[in-house]
Amino acid sequence: MSANATKPANAERVYAVKRADLPVSCPQPDMALWNSHPRVYLPLEDQKEARCMYCGAVYQLID
């Protein structure tokens, strides 16, 4: 588990993110990786929504 992990990975199905959070990865840096999939970066710079190819979580750009 990462020293910075404070919440479980892939616990929610939709995550709201802001432009200040870009680039966005799934699982996010504050999530535990030990019981999740490999970290992947999602292309939210040019679109409002992206889906993780591993777990299906949706990341929505809210600003």
N, CA, C and O atoms as a MOPAC input file, in Angstrom:
PM7 MOZYME 1SCF
protein

 N      0.85100 1    -1.17600 1     0.00000 1
 C      0.00000 1     0.00000 1     0.00000 1
 C      0.89100 1     1.23200 1     0.00000 1
 O      1.92700 1     1.27400 1     0.66300 1
 N      0.47200 1     2.21100 1    -0.74400 1
 C      1.21200 1     3.46300 1    -0.81900 1
 C      1.16800 1     4.18600 1     0.52100 1
 O      0.17900 1     4.09500 1     1.24900 1
 N      2.22500 1     4.89600 1     0.84300 1
 C      2.26500 1     5.64900 1     2.09400 1
 C      1.22800 1     6.76400 1     2.10600 1
 O      0.82100 1     7.22000 1     3.17500 1
 N      0.79400 1     7.21200 1     0.91600 1
 C     -0.18100 1     8.29100 1     0.82100 1
 C     -1.61300 1     7.79500 1     0.68200 1
 O     -2.53500 1     8.61000 1     0.65500 1
 N     -1.83000 1     6.50100 1     0.59300 1
 C     -3.16500 1     5.95500 1     0.37000 1
 C     -4.04900 1     6.18900 1     1.58700 1
 O     -3.72700 1     5.77600 1     2.70100 1
 N     -5.16600 1     6.85800 1     1.34800 1
 C     -6.08200 1     7.15200 1     2.44100 1
 C     -7.47000 1     6.58400 1     2.21400 1
 O     -8.29900 1     6.61400 1     3.12300 1
 N     -7.74200 1     6.06600 1     1.02600 1
 C     -9.05500 1     5.48700 1     0.76300 1
 C     -8.91100 1     4.29700 1    -0.16100 1
 O     -7.90700 1     4.17900 1    -0.86500 1
 N     -9.89600 1     3.41100 1    -0.17300 1
 C     -9.80100 1     2.22900 1    -1.03400 1
 C     -9.92300 1     2.60600 1    -2.50500 1
 O    -10.57400 1     3.58800 1    -2.86200 1
 N     -9.29700 1     1.82200 1    -3.33000 1
 C     -9.36300 1     2.04600 1    -4.77600 1
 C    -10.65600 1     1.50000 1    -5.34300 1
 O    -11.18500 1     0.50000 1    -4.85700 1
 N    -11.15900 1     2.14900 1    -6.36100 1
 C    -12.31000 1     1.68300 1    -7.12600 1
 C    -13.56000 1     1.48900 1    -6.27100 1
 O    -14.37100 1     0.60900 1    -6.56000 1
 N    -13.72500 1     2.28800 1    -5.23600 1
 C    -14.87600 1     2.15900 1    -4.34700 1
 C    -16.11400 1     2.85600 1    -4.91200 1
 O    -17.24000 1     2.48400 1    -4.57900 1
 N    -15.91500 1     3.85500 1    -5.75900 1
 C    -17.03200 1     4.58800 1    -6.35200 1
 C    -17.06300 1     4.32300 1    -7.84700 1
 O    -16.07400 1     3.86800 1    -8.42200 1
 N    -18.17800 1     4.60200 1    -8.46700 1
 C    -18.29500 1     4.39000 1    -9.90700 1
 C    -18.12700 1     5.68300 1   -10.69700 1
 O    -17.79300 1     5.64600 1   -11.88100 1
 N    -18.35700 1     6.83900 1   -10.04500 1
 C    -18.20700 1     8.13500 1   -10.71600 1
 C    -17.38600 1     9.04900 1    -9.81100 1
 O    -17.65800 1     9.17100 1    -8.61600 1
 N    -16.37800 1     9.68800 1   -10.39900 1
 C    -15.51000 1    10.61300 1    -9.67500 1
 C    -15.55200 1    11.96900 1   -10.37300 1
 O    -15.39300 1    12.05300 1   -11.59000 1
 N    -15.76500 1    13.02000 1    -9.60100 1
 C    -15.73400 1    14.38500 1   -10.12800 1
 C    -14.32400 1    14.93500 1    -9.94000 1
 O    -13.76500 1    14.85900 1    -8.84600 1
 N    -13.75300 1    15.48800 1   -11.00500 1
 C    -12.40800 1    16.05100 1   -10.93400 1
 C    -12.41500 1    17.47000 1   -11.51600 1
 O    -13.26500 1    17.81400 1   -12.33800 1
 N    -11.46700 1    18.27000 1   -11.07900 1
 C    -11.31500 1    19.64500 1   -11.56400 1
 C    -10.07600 1    19.74100 1   -12.43600 1
 O     -9.20400 1    18.87400 1   -12.38600 1
 N    -10.00300 1    20.78500 1   -13.22700 1
 C     -8.82700 1    20.98700 1   -14.09100 1
 C     -7.53800 1    21.03500 1   -13.28400 1
 O     -6.48500 1    20.63000 1   -13.77600 1
 N     -7.60600 1    21.52100 1   -12.06100 1
 C     -6.42200 1    21.58000 1   -11.20000 1
 C     -5.91200 1    20.18300 1   -10.85100 1
 O     -4.75200 1    20.02800 1   -10.46700 1
 N     -6.76500 1    19.16400 1   -10.97900 1
 C     -6.39400 1    17.78000 1   -10.66700 1
 C     -5.73000 1    17.05600 1   -11.83700 1
 O     -5.21200 1    15.95200 1   -11.66400 1
 N     -5.73800 1    17.66400 1   -13.02700 1
 C     -5.17400 1    17.01400 1   -14.20700 1
 C     -3.66600 1    16.89400 1   -14.09500 1
 O     -3.05300 1    17.78700 1   -13.50900 1
 N     -3.03400 1    15.87700 1   -14.60100 1
 C     -3.61800 1    14.72100 1   -15.26100 1
 C     -4.26900 1    13.77800 1   -14.24400 1
 O     -3.83400 1    13.68800 1   -13.09600 1
 N     -5.31000 1    13.08300 1   -14.68000 1
 C     -6.07400 1    12.18700 1   -13.81700 1
 C     -5.65900 1    10.74600 1   -14.09200 1
 O     -5.51300 1    10.32900 1   -15.24100 1
 N     -5.47500 1     9.99800 1   -13.00800 1
 C     -5.16400 1     8.58300 1   -13.14400 1
 C     -6.17500 1     7.76200 1   -12.35000 1
 O     -6.79900 1     8.24900 1   -11.40700 1
 N     -6.31700 1     6.52800 1   -12.75200 1
 C     -7.16300 1     5.58000 1   -12.02100 1
 C     -6.29200 1     4.38400 1   -11.70200 1
 O     -5.66900 1     3.82100 1   -12.60200 1
 N     -6.23400 1     3.98700 1   -10.46100 1
 C     -6.72800 1     4.65200 1    -9.27100 1
 C     -5.96600 1     5.94500 1    -9.01200 1
 O     -4.84000 1     6.12200 1    -9.47700 1
 N     -6.59100 1     6.83600 1    -8.27100 1
 C     -5.98600 1     8.12600 1    -7.97700 1
 C     -4.85700 1     7.96800 1    -6.95800 1
 O     -4.80700 1     6.96400 1    -6.24700 1
 N     -3.94800 1     8.94900 1    -6.87900 1
 C     -2.78200 1     8.82700 1    -5.99600 1
 C     -3.11900 1     8.59300 1    -4.52300 1
 O     -2.31000 1     8.00900 1    -3.80200 1
 N     -4.27900 1     9.02800 1    -4.06000 1
 C     -4.61300 1     8.82100 1    -2.64700 1
 C     -5.35000 1     7.50400 1    -2.39900 1
 O     -5.87600 1     7.28300 1    -1.30800 1
 N     -5.38800 1     6.62700 1    -3.40900 1
 C     -6.04300 1     5.32100 1    -3.27600 1
 C     -4.99600 1     4.21900 1    -3.17300 1
 O     -3.91500 1     4.31400 1    -3.75400 1
 N     -5.32900 1     3.18800 1    -2.43500 1
 C     -4.43600 1     2.04100 1    -2.29200 1
 C     -4.31600 1     1.28800 1    -3.61300 1
 O     -5.31800 1     1.06900 1    -4.29400 1
 N     -3.11300 1     0.89500 1    -3.97500 1
 C     -2.89400 1     0.16000 1    -5.22200 1
 C     -2.81300 1    -1.34700 1    -5.02100 1
 O     -2.97100 1    -2.09400 1    -5.98600 1
 N     -2.57700 1    -1.80600 1    -3.83000 1
 C     -2.29800 1    -3.22300 1    -3.60800 1
 C     -3.44300 1    -4.13400 1    -4.02600 1
 O     -3.19500 1    -5.28500 1    -4.38700 1
 N     -4.68100 1    -3.66600 1    -3.99100 1
 C     -5.80500 1    -4.52700 1    -4.37200 1
 C     -6.54400 1    -3.98300 1    -5.58800 1
 O     -7.74600 1    -4.20100 1    -5.73500 1
 N     -5.84000 1    -3.28700 1    -6.44500 1
 C     -6.47200 1    -2.65200 1    -7.58700 1
 C     -5.73900 1    -3.03000 1    -8.87300 1
 O     -4.88900 1    -3.92000 1    -8.87700 1
 N     -6.07700 1    -2.35000 1    -9.94800 1
 C     -5.43600 1    -2.58100 1   -11.23500 1
 C     -4.24200 1    -1.63800 1   -11.39400 1
 O     -4.05900 1    -0.73900 1   -10.57200 1
 N     -3.43600 1    -1.82500 1   -12.42800 1
 C     -2.31300 1    -0.90800 1   -12.67300 1
 C     -2.82000 1     0.51800 1   -12.89000 1
 O     -3.92500 1     0.71000 1   -13.39800 1
 N     -2.03900 1     1.49600 1   -12.51700 1
 C     -2.42600 1     2.89600 1   -12.70100 1
 C     -2.41000 1     3.24300 1   -14.18700 1
 O     -1.44400 1     2.96600 1   -14.89800 1
 N     -3.50900 1     3.85600 1   -14.63900 1
 C     -3.61600 1     4.33000 1   -16.02000 1
 C     -4.03100 1     5.80100 1   -15.99200 1
 O     -4.77100 1     6.23000 1   -15.10800 1
 N     -3.55000 1     6.56000 1   -16.96000 1
 C     -3.90800 1     7.97500 1   -17.05900 1
 C     -5.02900 1     8.14000 1   -18.06600 1
 O     -5.02400 1     7.52700 1   -19.13300 1
 N     -5.99900 1     8.98700 1   -17.70600 1
 C     -7.20000 1     9.16000 1   -18.51900 1
 C     -7.17600 1    10.50300 1   -19.24100 1
 O     -6.79500 1    11.51000 1   -18.64600 1
 N     -7.57300 1    10.53800 1   -20.50600 1
 C     -7.49800 1    11.75600 1   -21.32000 1
 C     -8.67100 1    12.71000 1   -21.07100 1
 O     -9.64500 1    12.69300 1   -21.82300 1
 N     -8.59100 1    13.52800 1   -20.04100 1
 C     -9.66700 1    14.47700 1   -19.74200 1
 C     -9.35800 1    15.89000 1   -20.22700 1
 O    -10.19200 1    16.78000 1   -20.06100 1
 N     -8.21500 1    16.12100 1   -20.80500 1
 C     -7.87200 1    17.46300 1   -21.24000 1
 C     -8.78900 1    17.95500 1   -22.36600 1
 O     -9.11800 1    19.14000 1   -22.42300 1
 N     -9.20000 1    17.05400 1   -23.25300 1
 C     -9.98800 1    17.42500 1   -24.43100 1
 C    -11.44300 1    16.97900 1   -24.37600 1
 O    -12.19900 1    17.21900 1   -25.31700 1
 N    -11.83700 1    16.33900 1   -23.29600 1
 C    -13.21100 1    15.86600 1   -23.17300 1
 C    -13.69200 1    16.02000 1   -21.74100 1
 O    -12.88500 1    16.22900 1   -20.83400 1
 N    -14.97300 1    15.92200 1   -21.53200 1
 C    -15.57100 1    16.14100 1   -20.21100 1
 C    -15.66900 1    14.87100 1   -19.38000 1
 O    -15.90600 1    14.94300 1   -18.17400 1
 N    -15.49000 1    13.70200 1   -20.00500 1
 C    -15.68000 1    12.45100 1   -19.29200 1
 C    -14.78200 1    11.37800 1   -19.87500 1
 O    -14.57100 1    11.32200 1   -21.08600 1
 N    -14.24700 1    10.51500 1   -18.99500 1
 C    -13.42700 1     9.38700 1   -19.43900 1
 C    -13.72300 1     8.19700 1   -18.54300 1
 O    -14.00300 1     8.35000 1   -17.35400 1
 N    -13.65700 1     7.00900 1   -19.13400 1
 C    -13.93900 1     5.76900 1   -18.40100 1
 C    -12.65600 1     4.94400 1   -18.29800 1
 O    -11.92100 1     4.79400 1   -19.27400 1
 N    -12.40200 1     4.41700 1   -17.11500 1
 C    -11.23800 1     3.55700 1   -16.90900 1
 C    -11.46300 1     2.23300 1   -17.63000 1
 O    -12.51300 1     1.60800 1   -17.48600 1
 N    -10.47600 1     1.81600 1   -18.39800 1
 C    -10.60300 1     0.57700 1   -19.16500 1
 C    -10.52200 1    -0.66900 1   -18.29300 1
 O    -10.93000 1    -1.74800 1   -18.72200 1
 N    -10.00600 1    -0.53900 1   -17.08300 1
 C     -9.89200 1    -1.70200 1   -16.19300 1
 C    -11.12800 1    -1.89800 1   -15.32300 1
 O    -11.70000 1    -2.98800 1   -15.29900 1
 N    -11.54600 1    -0.85900 1   -14.61100 1
 C    -12.61100 1    -1.02200 1   -13.61800 1
 C    -13.92900 1    -0.39400 1   -14.02300 1
 O    -14.95100 1    -0.64800 1   -13.38500 1
 N    -13.93100 1     0.42200 1   -15.07300 1
 C    -15.15700 1     1.04200 1   -15.54800 1
 C    -15.54400 1     2.30000 1   -14.81400 1
 O    -16.59900 1     2.86500 1   -15.10000 1
 N    -14.73500 1     2.76700 1   -13.87600 1
 C    -15.03400 1     4.00400 1   -13.15800 1
 C    -15.05200 1     5.17000 1   -14.15100 1
 O    -14.23800 1     5.22600 1   -15.07300 1
 N    -15.98200 1     6.09000 1   -13.95100 1
 C    -16.12400 1     7.25200 1   -14.82400 1
 C    -15.57600 1     8.47100 1   -14.10000 1
 O    -15.91400 1     8.72700 1   -12.94500 1
 N    -14.73100 1     9.21600 1   -14.79100 1
 C    -14.16400 1    10.45400 1   -14.26700 1
 C    -14.76000 1    11.60300 1   -15.06700 1
 O    -14.64200 1    11.63900 1   -16.29200 1
 N    -15.40500 1    12.55100 1   -14.37100 1
 C    -16.07700 1    13.67100 1   -15.02500 1
 C    -15.38400 1    14.97500 1   -14.66100 1
 O    -15.13900 1    15.25600 1   -13.48800 1
 N    -15.07400 1    15.76200 1   -15.67700 1
 C    -14.47300 1    17.08300 1   -15.49100 1
 C    -15.58000 1    18.06600 1   -15.15000 1
 O    -16.50000 1    18.25600 1   -15.94600 1
 N    -15.51100 1    18.69800 1   -13.97900 1
 C    -16.61200 1    19.53600 1   -13.52100 1
 C    -16.36300 1    21.03300 1   -13.64700 1
 O    -17.23500 1    21.81900 1   -13.27900 1
 N    -15.22500 1    21.45100 1   -14.14500 1
 C    -15.01000 1    22.90100 1   -14.36400 1
 C    -14.33900 1    23.15600 1   -15.69000 1
 O    -14.08100 1    24.30800 1   -16.03900 1

